[in-house]
Amino acid sequence: MKPRVEKLAYVPLRRRIAVPILAVVIALLIMGMFLWINLKSFSDVLTAYKEMFTWPFSPQMGFFDTLAKMVPLLLIALGLSVVFRMRVWNIGAEGQLYLGAMLTTWGALYWLNDSVNPWLAVPALLIIGSAGGALWALIPALLKAYLNLNEIVATLMLNYVAYHWVNYLIYGPWRDPKGYNFPVTALFPKTTWLPKIGGLDIHYGLVIALVIVVVIYLLCYRTRWGFQVKIIGDNPTAAEYAGIDIRTNIVLAFAISGALSGLAGSIQMLGIQHRLLHGFSPGYGYTAIIVAWLARLNPWAVVLVSFLFGGLLVGGEQLQIVLRLPVSMIYILQGIVLFTLLAFETVARYRIHFVKD
Amino acid sequence: MEILASTVAAAVRSGTPLLYATLGEIITERSGVMNLGLEGLMLIGAITGFVGAYMFQNPFIALALALLVGAVLSSLHAFVVITLRANQVVSGLALTMLGTGVSGLVGRRYIGEVAVRFKEIKIPFLSDLPFLGKCVFSHDLLVYLSMALTVAIYVFLFKTKAGMALRAVGEEPSAADSRGINVFAVRYLATIIGGAITSVGGAYLSLAYTSMWIENMSAGRGWIAIALVIFSAWGPFKGMIGSYLFGGVMAVQLRLQAGGKVTVSSNLLMMLPYVITLVTMVLFSLSRKFRKGLGAPAALGTAYSREEKT
């Protein structure tokens, strides 16, 4: 009897679901080892795990915070799932988020006046934010579509540009004169604030995001366009032979992704911070990449994964407070999750099976 | 004239980390593997180098440690991408995140500390030459090493059989395989060595360019290096020119920020290297548009397998 490794022709659903779950579990265990080295006490590590898993999910504690963090991750990851499906690598979601926030800030402080009806103001600002993100994404989109420019480097460069641009604005022309010299803008007028849902501590951005989940699902799985996108990703040569216009689709997909990232930025401004400030995003644009990949680009899975990652971010903040752990731990965890995911993704496609000699 | 000399000297110093990263990635990509984790590798190299210098008071030991750690991390990427044949873009991003996170975590306690560094070497006659003396002959060991490495890599890639094997693996791995070249071994070596060299570039930042650790001190140089590899058509000498040019941009930007005739907001100036990288990419693509291809190794980014048709 000797073992033979065989590639599976079809990977069953059980395995496909087990892969991301296992990846996260293993990653958490590895993080536990890091924690142990850092904290030197096993009981401290157990405390850390307990905090991380209970705080973000209990309604009296961090649950609504988790929902609040889920919204931008959900929106951005949905957008990414569209472009990634085409194998177009939009790493610029963070910059598109920033541009969305920037334009929303401009709209709230300098374009609308204080007495505009909130029913007009909020949607208008959300649209401007989405447009901002879409426009920022359009730059690398056109460059890739027509010049075959490497979109990974282009989007990354634009991330840095967006970051410094926002810094320029909040340290300079947009700085709040009453803000004691902190790098923040003035507070937005109350008419622009996104209201909370009923008596709960979460804003309507959540509802908007969930609606978009359905929209994206329909777009990707129930329209001809969604099918074209998938073909372009799987086999661009076949797509060309089938007469699919690859260039237009690249631009369109990128624009959608940018718009959703911009919308996320807009919602952060109108629902959470109500002003543009330094460091308003703990890297949502990058974390969303992991969310999208972990969810295997499936919109329903993205909802679940973004909720869990929202919990992870909230849990991480708790660890910072309770155990004085640095924020880099979360980056490390994300990197490990991605690696374990990649490893298991591949391993799941094979099985070992014993044959008689 | 004095200002020009010191600017050129600054350009060389500023471009050296870019050069290391570009050279490392040229080797890796020439074998067909894309390593997008350069930013993470540079940060890991920087923190490892700094910690090594701090703990052992010896920059050479620090350098060796940085090389080692860079090699280890790159082997993780190599395993995932070559043996497991996973997506190279995502794996590179994961490496970047890991490198950024680990360097931030370890570096926390070293913020504000100072350690030994590589000092400028005075060459007896050459350092005193009027213009070139300052620009070219008054640098530290790592700068000269990078220049030597450029030549060595050129010779290796284009004048040796081993280099040809590497290039063959990157262009048409199945053909190389049928000639008896071990594609996997070549790719592993290329990825690990390339990553180690990039790590040295990061170590340069904390051991010679400055002698301290600042969080995220590579400031996107890893990503700029990836663009540089494309501009240099995967050739070491063009990579060197590109690195020094971009080093020059970063040096000029620092000078402008420090004040003087031009008063532009420091934040706007900080955009400069990234905008210039993007503009250069555009110009480069425009000029190549009418010539076939970019010169990329044909099998870049695709995993190799004997059984499957991919």
Boltz contact constraints between the chains, C-beta under 6 A:
constraints:
  - contact:
      token1: [A, 89]
      token2: [B, 89]
      max_distance: 6.0
  - contact:
      token1: [A, 147]
      token2: [B, 285]
      max_distance: 6.0
  - contact:
      token1: [A, 149]
      token2: [B, 281]
      max_distance: 6.0
  - contact:
      token1: [A, 149]
      token2: [B, 285]
      max_distance: 6.0
  - contact:
      token1: [A, 153]
      token2: [B, 223]
      max_distance: 6.0
  - contact:
      token1: [A, 153]
      token2: [B, 226]
      max_distance: 6.0
  - contact:
      token1: [A, 153]
      token2: [B, 227]
      max_distance: 6.0
  - contact:
      token1: [A, 156]
      token2: [B, 223]
      max_distance: 6.0
  - contact:
      token1: [A, 157]
      token2: [B, 274]
      max_distance: 6.0
  - contact:
      token1: [A, 157]
      token2: [B, 277]
      max_distance: 6.0
  - contact:
      token1: [A, 157]
      token2: [B, 278]
      max_distance: 6.0
  - contact:
      token1: [A, 160]
      token2: [B, 220]
      max_distance: 6.0
  - contact:
      token1: [A, 160]
      token2: [B, 274]
      max_distance: 6.0
  - contact:
      token1: [A, 161]
      token2: [B, 271]
      max_distance: 6.0
  - contact:
      token1: [A, 161]
      token2: [B, 274]
      max_distance: 6.0
  - contact:
      token1: [A, 164]
      token2: [B, 267]
      max_distance: 6.0
  - contact:
      token1: [A, 164]
      token2: [B, 270]
      max_distance: 6.0
  - contact:
      token1: [A, 164]
      token2: [B, 271]
      max_distance: 6.0
  - contact:
      token1: [A, 167]
      token2: [B, 267]
      max_distance: 6.0
  - contact:
      token1: [A, 168]
      token2: [B, 265]
      max_distance: 6.0
  - contact:
      token1: [A, 168]
      token2: [B, 267]
      max_distance: 6.0
  - contact:
      token1: [A, 168]
      token2: [B, 268]
      max_distance: 6.0
  - contact:
      token1: [A, 172]
      token2: [B, 265]
      max_distance: 6.0
  - contact:
      token1: [A, 326]
      token2: [B, 105]
      max_distance: 6.0
  - contact:
      token1: [A, 326]
      token2: [B, 108]
      max_distance: 6.0
  - contact:
      token1: [A, 328]
      token2: [B, 101]
      max_distance: 6.0
  - contact:
      token1: [A, 328]
      token2: [B, 104]
      max_distance: 6.0
  - contact:
      token1: [A, 328]
      token2: [B, 105]
      max_distance: 6.0
  - contact:
      token1: [A, 331]
      token2: [B, 97]
      max_distance: 6.0
  - contact:
      token1: [A, 331]
      token2: [B, 100]
      max_distance: 6.0
  - contact:
      token1: [A, 331]
      token2: [B, 101]
      max_distance: 6.0
  - contact:
      token1: [A, 332]
      token2: [B, 101]
      max_distance: 6.0
  - contact:
      token1: [A, 332]
      token2: [B, 102]
      max_distance: 6.0
  - contact:
      token1: [A, 334]
      token2: [B, 97]
      max_distance: 6.0
  - contact:
      token1: [A, 335]
      token2: [B, 94]
      max_distance: 6.0
  - contact:
      token1: [A, 335]
      token2: [B, 97]
      max_distance: 6.0
  - contact:
      token1: [A, 335]
      token2: [B, 98]
      max_distance: 6.0
  - contact:
      token1: [A, 335]
      token2: [B, 101]
      max_distance: 6.0
  - contact:
      token1: [A, 338]
      token2: [B, 94]
      max_distance: 6.0
  - contact:
      token1: [A, 339]
      token2: [B, 94]
      max_distance: 6.0
  - contact:
      token1: [A, 342]
      token2: [B, 80]
      max_distance: 6.0
  - contact:
      token1: [A, 342]
      token2: [B, 86]
      max_distance: 6.0
  - contact:
      token1: [A, 342]
      token2: [B, 91]
      max_distance: 6.0
  - contact:
      token1: [A, 343]
      token2: [B, 84]
      max_distance: 6.0
  - contact:
      token1: [A, 346]
      token2: [B, 84]
      max_distance: 6.0
  - contact:
      token1: [A, 346]
      token2: [B, 86]
      max_distance: 6.0
